[in-house]
Structures are given as structure tokens and as C-alpha cells.
């Protein structure tokens, strides 16, 4: 007698979750390199990240359900908020 739990397929971390993680890692590295100053390097790196996001979402469009799209949008909004928090915290010193 087989237990149905072991028949369940697991494909690993969803692509949408990996995209959010990659966004935050790249964002943290860019902020560390630029010291939260929005210079030309910061904007070029963010533009490349946005392009990566666009093509990644377009490639795996069928995986993005309504909940995953909402999670992605919330993660981008939080990233923008973190940018302003770190930028203004950097200017006060």
C-alpha cells in the first residue's frame, strides 16, 4: 500500500519566489556598492534588473498566478520603500 504523499511531485522553489529573492540580493549588493547614493551605476544596475525581471516574467508567464503577481508587486513596493529609507538614513550622517 503506497502513501499518496510520496507520489506527489515537488519541483522545488517556484520561479516567482526565486525572482523576488534575486531582486533583493541584487538590490542589497547595489546599495552596498553605491552606499545608497543614486548615481549612474545604481540606475544602470536597476535598469538591468528590471530588464531581467521583464524577460523572466514573460518567459514563465503561465506560472504567475494572481497571488504570485500580488506578492511580486508588494516586494517591488517594499524595495522602493527600502531605497528611500536607506537613502535618507545615509544623508542624515
Secondary structure, DSSP 8 states (H G I E B T S, - for coil): ---GGGG-----S-HHHHHHHHHHHHHHHHHHHHTT---HHHHHHHHHHHHHHHHHHHHTGGG--HHHHHHHHHHHHHHHHHHHHHHHHHHT-
